[in-house]
Structure formats: structure tokens, C-alpha cells
């Protein structure tokens, strides 16, 4: 018999942004499908009509594509299991509900909200599990149908069988729930809206999902879903419940720990390949456990659900930044410059400049190459490079650390000697070689060396006593000064003369 192809799904609700936890779930599903030669399906769970929005659905799909997680079947990629939005499948759920009622595997529950609350209160007072008593289980089917026909409000509940509900979890092993702890779950509310546990099970079965990979917050839902599979006579899929992602304080990751949405990481200038690599490591590791950088192809080859740990994963910003630096160093500089352009525009440094201007684009690539080693994420670039475009001399001199450097006698001699050479130099750009020769002359002339020699000059050129290497900085400044940009880049000569003058 031919083995069934593995099929997995990612089924987000379009009620907000795609966050780290759900993105990792999507990634693990995608990697498992690619590793096993299976199919990755996208389904939109939008039965919460009050909170579901089209803009959120569009953002979800954009984020998945940005991460490189293309789906084989789903919205925009039609297949044999359409439609892929639960709001378009309500007729399917009604048909299956009628079947369960007809077969006596589900029943109408006429209990009011007040009656159910009173039941819960009595259970709490008696220190008993807060499960439904099964009060409406024994209502005769004909009487039930008659009451419904007369307009009495009812919910539909599943009859939980009187045996333990078991399933295999690839991450946690064999799991078992006693039937009396599950109660008879509601399948359809009195409003006529089917509940999550019901529709997700029907959809997974009809879409031939073989493995359900999701967060461990769904673990308590699983026995109810297993009971629904059994009621229909469907094969129960394999499950893999992924551990919770924690913040640095060991509490569940949330907005208070910083950015958690994929859109936010993208806006910061975290590269998708860095984020995918990092998300993969949040609860999984390759054989050997020492390697931490993986290309998409390498992840696909290495990924196995058996390597996923049940222990919570801690989100580590330092590690994400380390990976982002790794991928920025290996990325094409033209791609990084294109990604960085909007940050400069937003900061007002390239506002109104034409991105198609080849001279400016080439200079921006050179600038990026200079500052790349100091970046954790691309949105830091304008602040780090702002002094190239404009420098506040008064602020530079007022800075306490700079003032301590400039206040020494040796600093005055170095700056005077440097300014004299700049003023006496022939018109044109100062070269890195020329600058090096000047600094050697000033060293001999003043006796200054090390920090005493270089820090005063660096402050005069950049406004800070630390920064990029001079042999890269000098040509970049001079090249920028001849470009026609809205924010004029001062040449080395102009910078030093203004610093001394002001």
C-alpha cells in the first residue's frame, strides 16, 4: 500500500499581527512538510467575525511570504480542499452537525447561561471538577427535536465516550485524558456559531492533515478533538505540541519584552533569513547540538520533529542580533543598501533623493560597508551614520567625554597642526594616504601618539572620539561631499575648518 503523503497546516486567526510563537509554528510546519516531501497548507480561521479583519489576513500572508514560507494549498493557491477560510465553510459544519445529531453522537443542550453558571458555582463550592453535568444527555431525541422546532435556544454538545482519550504526541510521547475530566464539549453555540475545537477538527480531517503541529496552549483542546475524530470514525492524526516561548524573565513572551510581531522585526531591519534561523532554534536543534547557523536548504534537510524539545524556549535578543550580524555580513551589499534606503529617507537624510541615482546608490553601499560591523539591525544605520551628513559642532564640544579629550594641551597642538595641513593642502579631496602621512608628521611634530593623536582629530571630523577606521571614513566623506544631495555632506577640509572656527 502506498504511504500517505504528509500534510500539515498553519491555521492562524486574522485578529491581529503574526507574532513570534505563531511564526515558529508556521516555520516548523513548513520545514516538516519540506523535509518529508509533504504539503504545507494555509487555512484562515476567521469564525470570530467580530475580531477578524481582512487587513490582518493580508498582513499574515505578507509576513509568511517575507519569511519564505510559501504554501502549497490555501488562499491564492487553489487546491482540492477549498475553500480555505472557515467563514466560507459554515455549510460543511452544519452538514456534519446534522450527521452527529442523527447518529446520536451529539445532542441538543437547552441549559441557559444562568443554569450553567450555577452548576459551575456548585462544583467550585464542592471542590469538584468544573465540568458539565450532562443534564440534557438523557432528553429523548424526539422531544429534543420538538423543543428546537418550537424555537427554544440550544447548543449542540458531543457525547464524550466512557473511555480514556489517548493520542500520540511526537514531542511529549503518549498522552491520556480520563473521559470524566473532559465533559461533553459544546460543538455549536446557541447562536449557531460552531466553536474552534469542532471546526478545526472537521477541517483537519477533510483536508487530510496527517500531522497537527501547534503550540502547547492547545494541549488541553486535543482530547476533545480526539473525541470528535472518533465520533466521525476518522483517523486521529499525529500531534506535536510545541513549547511556550518565554521572555528573559522566564514569563510568557509578550509586548513588554519588546517587539514580538514579525512586521516589527521587519521594520527594524532584521533580515528574514536571520529570523527564520533564529525561530528554528527556539526549541529545536540539529544532530550534535553545536551548530547554530543554517541556510533554508540546510534547515529543511536537518529538521526533524523528534529533535523538538518539550522545555520552554527563552527569546534571546543578543542571539537574534548575532545571527542578524552574521547574515548581514554575508548578504549582497546592494540588497542591504536597498533595504536601508527607507530608513535614511525617514530620518530626512535622503528625503527627495532618487533611489535610481547610481552615484548616490554606490556611495550608500560604500557607507553601509563602513558601518555594517557596528550594526545589530538596519534601522540603527541612520543614527550611526548621521555625522557623515551633518554634525553639530557645539554638541560635539559640549559632550563631557569629548570635552575631557579636547581640554588637554596636547589635543590643542594636534588640532592646530591638523587644521594647518588641511588649509595648506591643494584644492581637492583628501585621500586616505594623504591623511595617514599628515598624522605621521603630526606625531613627530607634537610627540602625541595613540589616543592623544587620533581622538582630537576624530572628534573634529565626526563629533565622537570613536568610530569607523580612518582609511575607510576619509574616502567616504570626500565622496559624499561631491554628490548633489538634499543634505550636503561636508568635505574633510570644511569639517575641520568649521570645528576650529566654531
VOGU-3710 file (C-alpha; in Angstrom, 3 decimals, decimal comma):
1> xxxxxxxxxx> 0,000/0,000/0,000  1,307/3,431/-0,931  2,184/5,554/2,117  0,053/8,653/2,629  1,834/11,896/1,838  2,380/14,035/4,929  0,137/17,071/5,044  0,387/19,831/7,623  -1,351/23,120/8,042  -0,878/26,528/9,588
11> xxxxxxxxxx> -4,230/27,956/10,614  -3,989/31,483/12,044  -6,865/33,718/13,083  -6,806/37,107/11,316  -7,429/39,040/14,536  -4,030/40,687/14,846  -0,416/40,581/13,763  1,626/37,420/13,271  3,775/37,016/16,376  6,873/35,002/17,246
21> xxxxxxxxxx> 5,049/31,965/18,631  2,740/31,528/15,665  5,561/32,280/13,215  7,645/29,487/14,761  4,640/27,165/14,476  4,277/28,064/10,790  8,009/27,525/10,246  8,051/24,095/11,908  5,051/23,004/9,839  6,718/24,263/6,662
31> xxxxxxxxxx> 10,066/22,620/7,491  8,381/19,322/8,337  6,485/19,354/5,028  9,619/20,158/3,047  11,739/17,597/4,936  9,234/14,786/4,357  8,288/15,741/0,799  4,794/16,593/2,002  2,457/19,559/1,591  2,029/22,737/3,614
41> xxxxxxxxxx> -1,490/24,142/3,709  -2,640/27,580/4,878  -6,120/27,896/6,374  -7,677/31,070/7,761  -9,690/30,540/10,947  -11,995/33,542/10,816  -15,162/32,338/12,556  -14,665/35,123/15,135  -16,351/37,601/12,813  -16,233/40,491/15,297
51> xxxxxxxxxx> -12,435/40,442/15,561  -11,363/39,059/12,178  -10,246/41,680/9,661  -9,192/41,475/6,028  -6,166/43,715/6,719  -4,884/41,242/9,303  -5,296/38,346/6,877  -3,362/40,251/4,220  -0,603/41,088/6,725  -0,379/37,448/7,848
61> xxxxxxxxxx> 0,148/36,254/4,308  2,648/39,027/3,561  4,655/38,098/6,670  4,676/34,393/5,751  5,903/35,191/2,255  8,559/37,553/3,652  9,828/34,666/5,787  9,862/32,472/2,661  7,072/30,186/3,879  5,084/29,722/0,685
71> xxxxxxxxxx> 2,099/27,390/0,994  1,192/24,573/-1,387  -2,541/24,985/-0,915  -4,616/27,768/0,585  -5,782/31,331/-0,182  -4,481/32,320/-3,595  -3,199/28,777/-4,225  -6,332/26,758/-5,042  -6,448/23,028/-4,471  -8,891/20,163/-3,917
81> xxxxxxxxxx> -9,757/21,129/-0,322  -11,107/24,654/-0,891  -12,451/26,885/0,498  -9,698/27,800/2,937  -11,497/30,365/5,092  -13,695/28,926/7,817  -16,276/31,662/7,266  -16,813/30,105/3,803  -17,214/26,560/5,205  -20,218/27,051/7,513
91> xxxxxxxxxx> -22,416/24,820/5,342  -19,891/21,997/5,723  -20,031/22,282/9,517  -23,861/22,273/9,511  -23,934/19,051/7,473  -21,575/17,338/9,911  -23,515/18,581/12,920  -26,743/17,122/11,498  -24,932/13,831/10,982  -23,775/13,661/14,610
101> xxxxxxxxxx> -27,271/14,507/15,886  -28,813/11,933/13,577  -26,410/9,234/14,773  -26,918/10,135/18,438  -23,265/11,091/18,915  -24,215/14,654/19,730  -27,254/16,141/21,461  -29,004/19,456/21,961  -28,328/21,197/25,246  -31,078/23,587/26,355
111> xxxxxxxxxx> -29,331/24,759/29,523  -29,256/28,527/29,886  -26,144/30,512/30,711  -27,542/31,069/34,210  -28,066/27,347/34,760  -24,545/26,531/33,606  -23,067/29,214/35,854  -24,988/27,817/38,818  -23,582/24,361/38,028  -20,046/25,736/37,976
121> xxxxxxxxxx> -20,573/27,549/41,277  -21,801/24,351/42,964  -18,808/22,437/41,602  -16,400/25,064/42,937  -18,077/25,019/46,352  -17,853/21,225/46,495  -14,238/21,217/45,201  -15,306/19,137/42,198  -14,062/19,479/38,584  -15,918/22,243/36,733
131> xxxxxxxxxx> -17,370/20,035/34,020  -20,849/19,929/32,537  -23,159/17,564/34,413  -24,670/16,047/31,268  -28,116/17,264/32,320  -29,503/17,284/28,766  -27,887/13,983/27,706  -30,974/11,974/28,554  -33,529/14,097/26,709  -35,427/11,939/24,214
141> xxxxxxxxxx> -34,427/12,689/20,618  -37,997/13,384/19,531  -38,567/15,736/22,454  -35,278/17,461/21,703  -36,268/17,979/18,053  -39,718/19,244/19,099  -38,293/21,796/21,534  -35,858/23,014/18,884  -38,675/23,308/16,313  -40,650/25,449/18,752
151> xxxxxxxxxx> -37,762/27,917/18,844  -36,149/27,055/22,164  -32,491/28,065/22,150  -29,961/25,266/22,312  -26,301/24,460/21,882  -25,039/21,199/20,404  -22,790/19,059/22,599  -20,698/15,996/21,788  -21,246/12,813/23,797  -17,857/12,016/25,256
161> xxxxxxxxxx> -17,332/8,220/25,268  -16,803/6,437/28,557  -13,184/5,563/27,909  -9,872/7,360/28,201  -8,971/9,658/25,315  -5,480/8,897/24,062  -3,221/10,335/21,395  0,444/10,246/20,459  2,413/13,455/20,767  5,734/13,454/18,909
171> xxxxxxxxxx> 7,179/15,943/21,413  5,633/14,558/24,618  5,007/10,888/23,883  1,776/9,079/24,767  -0,851/11,351/26,345  -4,072/10,244/28,047  -7,051/12,128/29,479  -9,777/10,479/31,582  -13,179/10,990/29,948  -14,714/12,449/33,126
181> xxxxxxxxxx> -12,218/15,339/33,054  -13,253/16,361/29,548  -17,041/16,765/29,919  -19,351/16,961/26,895  -17,899/19,882/24,901  -20,060/22,335/23,003  -19,738/21,953/19,225  -22,161/24,681/18,170  -23,199/27,599/20,361  -26,825/28,616/20,810
191> xxxxxxxxxx> -26,081/31,470/18,378  -25,472/28,856/15,692  -21,749/29,605/15,515  -19,552/26,465/15,651  -16,711/26,501/18,175  -12,995/26,273/17,489  -12,421/22,689/18,613  -15,188/21,458/16,339  -14,403/23,299/13,117  -10,652/22,768/13,366
201> xxxxxxxxxx> -11,171/19,016/13,688  -13,611/18,837/10,789  -11,280/20,906/8,627  -8,176/18,913/9,537  -9,947/15,647/8,722  -11,468/16,811/5,435  -8,200/18,449/4,373  -6,365/15,169/5,095  -3,971/16,664/7,640  -1,655/13,910/8,857
211> xxxxxxxxxx> 0,296/15,866/11,485  -1,010/18,686/13,683  1,927/20,829/14,808  0,913/23,678/17,116  1,605/25,431/20,434  1,213/23,634/23,745  -1,589/26,023/24,709  -3,741/23,690/22,568  -2,795/20,578/24,531  -5,968/20,683/26,654
221> xxxxxxxxxx> -8,075/21,008/23,480  -6,686/17,820/21,992  -8,776/15,214/23,896  -11,957/16,977/22,784  -10,720/16,903/19,216  -9,759/13,236/19,501  -13,316/12,512/20,663  -14,667/14,323/17,583  -12,404/12,258/15,315  -13,685/9,085/16,979
231> xxxxxxxxxx> -17,321/10,173/16,673  -16,945/10,517/12,900  -14,816/7,388/12,574  -11,871/9,389/11,251  -8,217/8,506/11,753  -6,616/10,576/14,500  -3,540/12,472/13,207  -0,140/12,648/14,859  0,253/15,632/17,174  3,263/17,731/18,112
241> xxxxxxxxxx> 2,671/20,395/20,748  5,434/22,995/20,777  6,723/24,532/23,987  5,921/28,041/25,130  8,332/30,871/24,252  9,410/32,880/27,291  10,948/36,301/27,755  14,224/36,908/29,576  12,319/36,992/32,890  11,011/33,457/32,236
251> xxxxxxxxxx> 7,470/34,772/31,782  5,443/34,147/28,627  6,779/36,314/25,793  4,671/39,445/25,336  4,901/43,039/24,120  6,536/44,131/27,380  9,606/42,121/26,344  9,954/44,254/23,200  8,892/43,629/19,619  7,150/40,304/19,103
261> xxxxxxxxxx> 5,368/40,716/15,760  7,025/39,657/12,527  6,107/43,016/10,994  8,049/44,763/13,787  11,167/42,679/13,189  10,915/43,504/9,507  10,570/47,225/10,258  13,653/47,076/12,482  15,780/45,703/9,701  16,120/42,127/10,882
271> xxxxxxxxxx> 16,775/40,031/7,761  14,249/37,250/7,078  16,955/34,587/6,843  18,248/35,624/10,283  14,788/35,496/11,825  13,976/32,114/10,235  17,277/30,701/11,507  16,568/32,069/14,988  12,955/30,872/15,119  14,095/27,381/14,137
281> xxxxxxxxxx> 16,420/27,299/17,151  13,636/28,219/19,595  13,001/24,669/20,734  14,865/22,651/18,103  18,470/21,725/17,408  20,246/19,707/14,760  22,111/16,475/15,443  25,175/17,204/17,549  23,626/20,357/19,017  26,615/22,650/18,406
291> xxxxxxxxxx> 25,743/24,279/15,095  23,659/27,466/15,070  23,682/28,895/11,539  21,640/27,232/8,816  20,551/28,156/5,330  16,957/27,401/4,375  18,066/24,279/2,491  20,144/23,104/5,446  17,225/23,602/7,846  14,963/21,637/5,527
301> xxxxxxxxxx> 17,444/18,785/5,399  18,155/18,714/9,149  14,692/19,356/10,598  13,048/16,507/12,499  10,158/16,810/14,930  11,846/14,254/17,169  14,540/16,881/17,825  11,987/19,381/19,182  12,200/19,783/22,951  9,254/19,992/25,346
311> xxxxxxxxxx> 11,102/22,530/27,521  10,143/26,223/27,141  12,395/28,279/24,875  13,706/31,675/26,015  13,757/34,503/23,474  17,270/35,942/23,413  17,720/39,297/21,678  21,504/39,015/21,812  21,419/35,762/19,862  18,994/37,161/17,281
321> xxxxxxxxxx> 21,276/40,155/16,790  24,303/37,856/16,497  22,545/35,934/13,732  21,424/39,138/12,024  25,010/40,428/12,007  26,109/37,089/10,561  23,614/37,292/7,704  24,213/40,993/7,029  27,915/40,281/6,592  27,162/37,587/4,022
331> xxxxxxxxxx> 24,382/39,466/2,203  24,969/41,338/-1,045  25,747/44,956/-0,232  23,397/46,191/-2,985  20,492/44,356/-1,326  21,321/45,837/2,084  21,602/49,331/0,620  18,175/48,957/-0,978  16,727/47,805/2,350  18,463/50,645/4,200
341> xxxxxxxxxx> 17,293/53,434/1,870  13,850/53,917/3,528  15,480/54,367/6,944  17,606/57,216/5,593  14,559/58,759/3,935  12,585/58,585/7,177  15,457/60,257/9,034  15,456/63,088/6,484  18,934/62,264/5,210  17,920/61,157/1,719
351> xxxxxxxxxx> 14,487/62,770/1,535  13,620/63,604/-2,066  16,661/61,788/-3,414  16,149/59,483/-6,385  16,897/55,872/-5,431  17,719/55,237/-9,082  20,671/57,680/-8,951  23,553/55,273/-9,471  26,174/57,594/-7,939  24,217/58,048/-4,721
361> xxxxxxxxxx> 23,354/54,321/-4,606  27,030/53,370/-4,997  28,048/55,838/-2,276  25,334/54,470/0,039  26,718/50,968/-0,491  30,178/52,222/0,481  28,762/53,938/3,553  26,908/50,791/4,553  30,072/48,712/4,213  31,821/51,063/6,655
371> xxxxxxxxxx> 29,124/50,891/9,329  27,991/47,278/8,879  30,261/45,830/11,612  28,620/48,103/14,219  25,002/47,288/13,314  22,657/44,851/15,042  19,783/45,772/12,738  19,432/48,057/9,735  17,265/50,703/11,395  20,303/51,682/13,528
381> xxxxxxxxxx> 22,157/52,868/10,451  20,882/56,491/10,138  21,746/57,316/13,755  25,220/55,793/13,463  25,926/57,473/10,119  24,214/60,820/10,747  27,516/62,610/11,441  28,542/61,886/7,836  25,618/64,007/6,656  25,526/66,623/9,399
391> xxxxxxxxxx> 27,436/67,310/12,597  26,526/69,580/15,499  29,863/71,110/16,477  28,504/72,735/19,651  27,044/69,425/20,844  30,289/67,603/19,996  32,354/70,071/22,060  29,865/70,040/24,941  29,896/66,257/25,285  31,682/65,521/28,598
401> xxxxxxxxxx> 33,892/62,759/27,187  34,836/64,850/24,159  35,472/67,897/26,369  37,868/65,872/28,502  39,855/64,977/25,376  39,790/68,450/23,811  40,691/70,194/27,065  44,261/68,878/27,126  47,251/70,841/25,874  48,306/68,042/23,536
411> xxxxxxxxxx> 44,878/67,980/21,896  45,160/71,686/21,077  48,541/71,141/19,439  47,285/68,160/17,409  44,190/70,001/16,162  46,193/73,126/15,275  48,704/71,052/13,322  45,977/69,105/11,549  43,992/72,260/10,663  47,146/73,904/9,286
421> xxxxxxxxxx> 47,808/70,994/6,950  44,215/70,861/5,758  44,183/74,604/4,990  47,525/74,492/3,196  46,632/71,469/1,095  45,878/71,881/-2,588  42,201/72,025/-3,527  40,514/68,669/-3,944  39,697/65,606/-1,945  41,846/64,492/0,941
431> xxxxxxxxxx> 42,953/60,913/0,335  43,446/58,193/2,927  47,158/58,111/2,065  47,456/61,876/2,471  45,672/61,725/5,813  47,983/58,954/7,031  51,050/60,977/6,035  49,743/64,035/7,890  49,108/62,043/11,054  52,655/60,647/10,958
441> xxxxxxxxxx> 54,033/64,173/10,583  51,868/65,465/13,453  53,013/62,581/15,633  56,631/63,583/15,084  55,911/67,285/15,443  53,852/67,139/18,660  55,024/63,926/20,284  51,392/62,777/20,532  50,572/59,163/19,896  47,705/56,700/20,242
451> xxxxxxxxxx> 44,533/58,246/21,669  46,200/61,637/22,207  46,946/61,768/18,493  43,825/60,360/16,920  40,945/61,223/19,278  41,039/65,035/18,792  41,055/64,632/15,005  38,233/62,080/15,124  36,106/64,419/17,235  36,711/67,236/14,739
461> xxxxxxxxxx> 35,651/65,034/11,828  32,811/63,012/13,355  31,774/64,594/16,667  32,810/61,476/18,638  36,105/60,023/19,857  35,328/56,537/18,500  34,025/55,296/15,177  34,984/53,747/11,822  38,575/53,354/10,693  40,025/56,476/9,098
471> xxxxxxxxxx> 41,186/54,740/5,911  37,518/53,947/5,173  35,984/57,070/6,694  38,030/59,720/4,850  37,255/58,498/1,278  33,575/58,068/2,166  33,258/61,631/3,472  35,046/63,097/0,471  32,988/61,047/-1,986  29,764/62,190/-0,332
481> xxxxxxxxxx> 30,757/65,861/-0,449  30,673/65,964/-4,247  27,221/64,408/-4,581  24,191/66,605/-5,088  22,041/65,523/-2,169  19,435/67,466/-0,161  21,588/67,138/2,975  25,022/68,384/1,975  27,965/66,260/3,123  30,838/68,485/4,233
491> xxxxxxxxxx> 34,325/67,614/2,998  37,199/66,925/5,405  38,505/70,459/4,839  35,118/72,051/5,558  34,573/69,929/8,681  37,907/70,773/10,273  37,718/74,481/9,431  34,187/74,744/10,871  35,153/72,799/14,003  38,118/75,111/14,674
501> xx> 36,115/78,249/13,776  33,083/77,487/15,934
//
